[in-house]
Amino acid sequence: MATIKTRYTLGDTIHFIDCDGKKRKEIIRMIETQLVEGYDLWVIYGYGDNLYELNHVSEHKILISQKQLNEQQQNPGKLSKATIT
């Protein structure tokens, strides 16, 4: 059985930019894993007010978004095109 190491746990607050470009701040309510072809195992975090209809964001998306947020704070007015490989 594999041990999955994640950067966040239940109850942690995540900051990310959603698909509309809005900065979001959410509390993690669920953690699941997903096998993605070519990327091995991804960790997916669920958040939202309704436990039966949680929204999801991947760890990869959070990391890219946090890098963009950090760059925006260092260089106000510039939009980042940061990627993590």
Sequence and secondary structure as in RCSB ss.txt:
>XXXX:A:sequence
MATIKTRYTLGDTIHFIDCDGKKRKEIIRMIETQLVEGYDLWVIYGYGDNLYELNHVSEHKILISQKQLNEQQQN
PGKLSKATIT
>XXXX:A:secstr
      S  TT EEEEE TTS EEEEEEEEEEEEEETTTEEEEEEEESS TTS EEEEHHHHHHHHHHHHHHHHS
TT        
